[in-house]
Amino acid sequence: MQVSQTKKKEFMQALGKVISKLRAESKRSARSVAYDVNLSKTTLLLSEAGQLDPQITTFCKIAEAYYLKPEVLLKMVYEELPEDWSLID
């Protein structure tokens, strides 16, 4: 099954919103967070902006940057999406 571009964009924007909130709550700079988990600052900021569809390893690194398990970060992302939202139409 093909994932629509709209659904992909909605997911990326929800992920970005969560990452942005986590960084604001942690009061850390993008440079500091990115450095701690060996990501580029650009990758982190593109993720925050909802403009990057990260690979699973990058997603896991982002979770680790905020001392979260990847499944917790994924749950937070789904909480930002509408209740009946699905990646597959």
For each residue, the residues with C-beta under 8 A, 3 or more apart:
1: 88
2:
3: 7 8 87 88
4: 7 8 89
5: 8 9
6: 9 10
7: 3 4 10 11 86 87 88 89
8: 3 4 5 11 12 53 87
9: 5 6 12 13 50
10: 6 7 13 14 81 85
11: 7 8 14 15 53 77 81 87
12: 8 9 15 16 50 51 52 53
13: 9 10 16 17 50
14: 10 11 17 18 50 77 78 80 81
15: 11 12 18 19 47 50 54 59 77
16: 12 13 19 20 47 48 49 50 51
17: 13 14 20 21 50 80
18: 14 15 21 22 73 76 77 80
19: 15 16 22 23 44 47 48 62
20: 16 17 23 24 48
21: 17 18 24 25
22: 18 19 25 26 66 68
23: 19 20 26 28 30 33 48 66
24: 20 21 27
25: 21 22
26: 22 23 33 66
27: 24
28: 23 32 33
29: 32 33
30: 23 33 34 41 44 45 48
31: 34 35 41
32: 28 29 35 36
33: 23 26 28 29 30 36 37 39 44 65 66
34: 30 31 37 39 40 41 43 44 65
35: 31 32 38
36: 32 33 65
37: 33 34 61 62 64 65
38: 35 61
39: 33 34 43 44 58 61 62 65
40: 34 43 44
41: 30 31 34 44 45
42: 45 46
43: 34 39 40 46 47 52 54 58
44: 19 30 33 34 39 40 41 47 48 62 65
45: 30 41 42 48 49
46: 42 43 49 51 52
47: 15 16 19 43 44 50 51 52 54 58 62
48: 16 19 20 23 30 44 45
49: 16 45 46 52
50: 9 12 13 14 15 16 17 47
51: 12 16 46 47
52: 12 43 46 47 49
53: 8 11 12
54: 15 43 47 58 59 62
55: 58 59
56: 59 60
57: 60 61
58: 39 43 47 54 55 61 62
59: 15 54 55 56 62 63 70 73 74
60: 56 57 63 64 70
61: 37 38 39 57 58 64 65
62: 19 37 39 44 47 54 58 59 65 66 73
63: 59 60 66 68 69 70 72 73
64: 37 60 61 67 68
65: 33 34 36 37 39 44 61 62
66: 22 23 26 33 62 63 73
67: 64
68: 22 63 64 72 73 76
69: 63 72 73
70: 59 60 63 73 74
71: 74 75
72: 63 68 69 75 76
73: 18 59 62 63 66 68 69 70 76 77
74: 59 70 71 77 78
75: 71 72 78 79
76: 18 68 72 73 79 80
77: 11 14 15 18 73 74 80 81
78: 14 74 75 81 85
79: 75 76
80: 14 17 18 76 77
81: 10 11 14 77 78 85
82: 85
83:
84:
85: 10 78 81 82
86: 7 89
87: 3 7 8 11
88: 1 3 7
89: 4 7 86
